[in-house]
């Protein structure tokens, strides 16, 4: 049974042609704004990597990467699930200096994703990473970077509304910062998603910090791989989506692990076997730069700014038949 739904009274405000034009406009405008704000250079990135390098991510630990063999090389490859580790290695290889970074288009297949209005098996995002110094590896840098990204989102909305004067989306530039433990203390009887919805409905734009470690109730707010984000210095950017009446995560990001935090997190996660992988060896030996980085959903951002009810309205993917029938009946076209 489909988990997707049509909000009561929902009708798309843009035609298919206008939607395609607007998607192109948003992507150009936002990535240019992001590059200026964070001092990023665009680079090319891989669609797949070799699993033995340790560069692919296991996300929450249960998602199965899509793999295939390359007969000519005699090697196997995996479609990337994110580029968090690859970006850090690229900053090292390309000799980026502190205060500068890179961004790229990341395309992934997450075949175990549960499909609904916000989730697809196809993931497209801007992946970015920036070199920092030991004295800027702190909460202030994290918060300032979050504020800059939110500013880029809101700036993009402003120019979009000037181009399409019938778009009514409203976002707040004021970011409310809260930790996962503080959020649990506020709403002890709610699930993590219910807590996210409640706090974002109240404050409109929220950054939920410290994701990955156990909370006082013995549970995690959400899963995070132990070998890229520092669980004490990471978080998610959420905007309240009035169309779906819920919080929408636009970005997962954070200051990346240093040798000390990765050492601790690998043990906590029961992933000590990764210490022998090339990426992890370099990081534990202090050979890789200190960085901050994240991913920003391209389809999610387009969906939010354009007031769309389903991610399939802004990206082409594969959907279950119930979802297709539901939206077709309502006169809403999935790409």
N, C-alpha and C positions, 0 to 999 in steps of 0.2 A: 504494500500500500504506500502511495506517495506521501512524503513528508512536506511537499511543496503545497502552497495555498495561494489563493487570490484574495488580497485584502478587499474588504467590502467597498464597493463603489470605484474600484481601481480601473482607470483607463489610461493607456500610454498617451503622453502629451506630444511625442515626436513620432513622425513616420519612420519607416525602416531606413529610408534615404537620409533623413535628418539625423537619425540615430548614428549611422555610420560616419557621417560628417562630424557629429559632435564627439564621438569616441576619438577620432583622429585629432581633433582640436584639443581635447583634454590631455591626451597623451603627449602631444608636442609641448603644450603650455606647461604642464606639471613637471615634466622631466627637465625642461630648461630652468624652471624656477628652483627645483631641488638642487640642480648642479650649481647654480649661483649661490644659493643659501649655504650649502655645505662644502663648497669648493671641491667638486667632483668632476672627474674626467670620464667620458664614456669609453668602455672597452668591450671587446668581444668576449663571449663566455661559452663554455661547452654545453651541449645538450646532454652529453653522457660522459661518464668517467669510468675508470677501472676500479672495481670494488676494493682491490688490495691496497690502494693508495690511502684509504681512510678518508677520502675527500667527500664522499657522499654522506648524507645525514640520515639518521634513522628516526628523526622527528620524535614522536611519542613512544617509539620502540616496537610498535605492532604493525606499522605500515610496510607492506612488501614493495620493495623497489621493482620496477620493470626492467628485466635484464634480457640480454641477447648475446649471441656469440658473433664474432667477426672472423669468419673462416680464413681470410687472407693473412691475418696477424696471428691466428691461433690463440686469441685472447677473448675474454668475456668483458662485457661492458654493462653499466647500469644507467638508465635515465636518471638524471639528478632529481633529488627530492627538494633540495634547496642548494644554494651556492655559498652558504655561510663559511665553510672551511676553504673552499676554492678561492674565494675573494681574498682571504687573509694571505694565502700562499701567493696570490697574484700581486698583492701589494709588496710582498717581499721580493718576488722575482723581478718586478718592474721598477723597483727602487723608488717607491713613493716615500715622501718625507712627511713628518708630522704636520698636521693641519690640512693635509690634502688626501683625497681618496678617489674612489672609482664608483661608477654605477653601470649596470648592464641590464638587459632584458633576460629574465629567467623564465623558461617554460618547462613545466614538469607534468608528469602523469602520476596521480595518486589514486590508484585503482580501488583501494579499500575505503575511500571516502564515502560517507553516508550522504546521499544527495538530498538537498532541500533548496530553499530559495537562495541561500548564500553559499552553498558548497557544490563543487563540480569535480569531476575526475581530472579536468584540465585546469592547471594553475598557471597564471601569468602574473608576474610581478616585477617591479623594479627592485633589483638587489643592489645594495650599496654598502660600502665599507670605507672607513677612514682611519688613518694612522693618528694615534694620540700619544702623549708622553706620560711617564709615571705620575707627574704632578697634576695632570688633567684626567687621570683615570679615577673619576669620582662622580658622586651624585649630581653635583652642579653641572658638569658636562652633559650628563644624561638628560637632565631636565631642560637645559638650554637647547639641546638638539631636538628633543620632542617638540618644544615650542616653535622652533624653526620649521619643522616639518608640517605642523598644524597650520602655521602661517602660509606655507606653500599651497596647502589644500584649499584654504579659504581664499587666497589670492586667485587661484584657478577658478573657483566658483564665481568670483566677482566678474572676471572677464568672460566667463561662459554665459552668465546672466545678461551681460551687455550684448552678447551675440544672439541669444535666444531669450527674448524678454518675457516669454511665457513660462520659464522655469521658475519654480517657487521654492526650491530647496533653501533652507536656512541652517547655517552652522555657527557654532560659537568658537571664537579664537581663544577664549579663556580656558586653559587646561586645568582640570582638577586632578591633583596627584594623590594617590592613595596606595598603600601596600595591600597585598592579598590578606595578610593577617588582620590589618585594620578593617578590611572589608568583611572578613569573617566575623570579627567582633561586632560589627554593626548589624549583620544579618545572619545570626548563628543558625537559624532554622531554614535558610534558603540554600539551594544548590549553587555551585559556582556561576552557572549561566544566569540564574535568577538574581544573584547578587550583582552581576555585571549589568543586567537590564535595569535594576533598581537604581544603582548609583549613576548610571549614564542618563537615565530618564530625568533624574534630578539635576545633574550638572551639565548635560548635553555633550561635553567633550571631556574625556577622562583618560588618564594614563594609569593603568593598574600595574604596580611594580612588584618585583620579587616573586617571579613565577618559576616553579620547578622543584622547590624544596617542600618538605612536609610542614604543615601548619599545626597549630595547637590541637586540632581535632584528629591528628594522625593521618590526614589526607592531603593530597596536593590540590591546589587550585586548578592547575592544568599541567600537562606534561611538557618538559623541555629536555632536549638532548643535553647530556652532561658536558659535552666537549666544544660548545661554541659560546653560548651566553653564560656570563657569571650570574648565577641565580640571585645574587644580592643586588645586582645592578642592571636588571633587565625589565621588560614589561611590554604591554600591549597598548596601542592607541585605539580608543573606541570613540565613535561618534553615534549620536542617537539618530536612528533612521525613522522618520515620521511615517513613511509609507508602510513599513513592516511593523512599526511600533515596537522596536527592540534595539538593543545595542548592536552596532556593526563594527567588527574589528577590521581596521584598515592596515595596521602594521604590527608585526612582532619584531622587536628590536632590543638592543642592549649593548652594554660594554662587554667585550668578549673576555673569555677566561684568560688569565695569566697562568703561569706554571703552578702557582700555589692553589688557585681555585679549581683548576682542572684536576689536579691531583686529588683534591678533596671530593669533587663531584663524581669522578670516575669510580671512586670507592663507594660512595653513597649509592650510586646507580647500579653497582655490581658489574661494571664494565671495565675492570682492570685489564682485560685481555687486549684492549685497544692501545695500551701503552707501547706495544711493539710496532704499531703502524707508523709509516714514515711521517705523516703530518703530526701525530701525537708526540713522537720522539723529538721532532724539531721544536715543538712548543714547550715541552717539558725541559728541554735543554736551553731555553731562552733565546732561540735563534729567530723566532718570528716576531714581527712588530706588535706592539700593543695596539688594539683597534677598538672601534665602536662601529656597529653596523646593524643592518636589518633588511627586511623585505616589505615592500608596499604593494598591496594588491592592485593590479591595473584594472581588472574587471570590477572588483569591489568598489574602487574609487569612481569609475564611470557609472556604475549602478547607483551609488549614493548621490552623486552630483546631478544625475539626470532624473532622479526620482523614479527609478525602475523597481518593479516588484520581484523580479527574478533575475539571477545572474545569467540565465540563458537568453535574456534580452540583449545582452551586450557581449556575449562570446558564443562561439560555435562549439558544441560538445555533444555528448551522447546522454540521453535521458531515458528513464524508464517510461513505459507506455502510459501508465496512469498519469504521470506528469504531463506528457504530451497531450493526452486527451483532455485533461483538466484545463490547460491553458488555451487549447484550441477552441473548446466550448465557450470560454470567456472572451474569445476574440483577441487573445494576446499571442503574438508570434514569438516563438523561440527560434533563435538563429541556427 
